[in-house]
Amino acid sequence: MSEESAAYDASTIVVLEGLEAVRKRPGMYIGSVGERGLHQLVFEVAERALDDILAGTASRVGITLTADGGVRVADDGMGLPVEQAGHNDRPSLETRLAVLGCGRPVDRRSLFGGYCGVGLAAVNALSSRLTAEVRRDGARWVLEYERGVAVAPAARTGPAGGSGTAITFRPDAEIFETSAFSFDPLAERFRELAFLNRDLDIALTDDRDPAVPRAVRFRFPGGPRDHVAEQRNPLHPDVIGFEREYSRMEGTVEVALLWCDSPEERVASYANSRPTTGGGTHELGFRDGLAAAINTYAREQRLITPSDPDFSPAQLGAGLTAVVSVKLDRPEFEGATRGRLGNGPVRACVADAVHEHLTAWLRANPAQASVVLARISMTTHR
């Protein structure tokens, strides 16, 4: 053993706390210091505002990629509390910007989009400059930070009409490998959040190039149905969709599905608006319910005989586009990346809901059902 190794003892251990730990090991909090982590900063700030819409305290959120390389996220909510203003109804903005995870909702189903639930404090720690503006009770307050440290106490800068909170930040070039945000991945995720949560109203604007400004707005009053309805060459005009609450799984399940004239299967699953690329109990339940409904109906119609095997998963999935979304009070994810849902009761609840609603649709729409069954029957069994 070398002298250097022998010298290792308790005195050599360094304990990092709070925002210092975030700056020292940013990948542990936002996933990476590349483009993925850069975009995670935007999602962390936006998630707080989007949760306010779902709670009914705001109606819209605007995200702007600014000309100087920063990002501004503004909402029309109540305005976050400011300590100097004497607000004490919720954790103050100052606390949210300094304490990891502070302010996360614990009594309702949040978007759960953050990498580790670190919130505004991680963004503050990893920004060279962050400015928070609050409009509330007729006054405008401004807070400014540099690399997580307050430049000065919150200052009242004058009167303000309306209410809301705006967070503007610039990622720290000392931390990140790149400081250039990509519009398309951000737009894709905000679009996804909007169709999964029909109450959301999200505007994304890119002001970095005056010659080529970009702006999109995402709002889907029909929820997942609107997304599925965009598919080309549908075999039936009606999108099959439903939403149902189950106390057994402490949450809701929402499903939208459509068969198209295509050999491909497109099934996307989500838990609390987080993509579950590894599937999980909700996706397994969807496939259980799908198989039960189709095979039972096919036998009722004598499209398959008692001696014939059930349709295979490949046959059922050919041409199928579906969104399976669950929102749970206590989601349980498997693995460090949280890409697979593990809640046990979810599988049976989702299977029950899909079986019930799909069976009812098949029986109520025999003409459309026959087209779907014909498509399934022509697919090679494997």
BELHU-V864528 format. One record per pair of residues at least 6 apart in sequence whose ideal C-beta (glycine too) atoms are under 6 Angstrom apart, sorted by the first residue. I is the first residue (numbers start at 1). GAP is how many residues later the second one is. Records with the same first field share a line. If there is no record, write none. Layout:
I=GAP  GAP
This chain:
16=8
19=106  129
22=7  100  103
23=102
26=7  100  149
29=87  89  93
30=7  10  85
31=6  9  84
33=142  143  144
34=143
35=143
38=133  138
39=146  147
40=75
41=82
42=29
43=70
44=70  75  79
45=28  78  122
46=17  27
47=64  66  67
49=12  26
50=11  61  150
51=59  60
52=6  25
53=146  147
57=20  21
58=17  18  19
59=17
60=16  141
61=14  141
62=12  141
63=10  141
64=8  141  143
65=6  116  141  143
66=6  141
67=140  141
69=110
70=98  99  100
72=96
73=94
74=92
75=89  90
76=88
77=87
78=85
79=55  56  57  84  85  86
80=13  54  85
81=6  9  11
82=11  52  59  72
83=9  11
84=70
91=11  12
93=39
95=7
96=6  7  24
97=23  24  27
98=23
99=22
100=18  21
101=16  17  18
104=13
109=218
111=162
112=160  162
123=46
124=6  21  24
125=23
126=46  49
127=42  43  45
128=42  44
129=17  41
130=15  39
131=13  37
132=11  35
133=9  33
134=7  31
135=25  27  28  29
136=27
138=21
139=17  21
140=17  18  20
141=13  15
142=13  15
143=11
144=7
171=8
173=6
183=23  31
187=17  29
190=12  14  28
191=27
193=80
194=6  8  24  25  26
195=25  29  31  32
196=74  77  129
198=22  23  25
201=18
202=16
203=14
204=12
205=10
206=8
220=6
224=30  32  99
225=14  16  31
228=11  28  30  93
229=10
231=27  29  90
233=27  28
234=24  26
235=24  26  136  137  140
236=132  135
239=17  19
240=17  121
241=15
242=115
243=11
244=9  109
245=7
246=103
248=97  101
249=96  97  100
250=78  79
251=75  76  77  78
252=75
253=73  97  100
254=71
255=69
256=67
257=65
258=63
259=60  61  113  116
260=59
262=57
263=55
265=52  55
266=55
267=55
268=55
269=7  13  14  55
270=55
271=55  60  70
272=55  59
276=63  64  65
277=62
278=61  62
279=61
280=60  61
281=60  62  65  66
282=42  44  59  64  68
283=41
284=63
285=62  65  66
286=38  64  68
288=63
289=62  65  66
290=26  64
292=63
293=62  65  66
294=22
295=15  16
297=65
298=6  75
303=70
311=65
312=69
314=68
315=61  64
318=61
319=56
332=10  11
334=6  8
362=7
